[in-house]
């Protein structure tokens, strides 16, 4: 039997995993709007991964799909064309 002291955490838990998931959720929402395919992938990971499971994953997937439709409509309508006609 070893008599080495066990480090005490004073009853607190490590929040590093929770903070990491929270950051991933925030990045997922931002990328779902700005770059829908990447946001979709992050949302998909949040939905399916057992170690990082978050209820926000489904909403990130939905936001990325809606944002992709809006981006496609804007691009097809010509909203991103160069307006400089050389006047």
Secondary structure by P-SEA (a helix, b strand, c coil): ccccccccccccccaaaaaaaaaaaaaaaaaaaacaaaaaaaaaaaaccccccccaaaaaaaaaaaaaaaaaaaaaacccccccccc
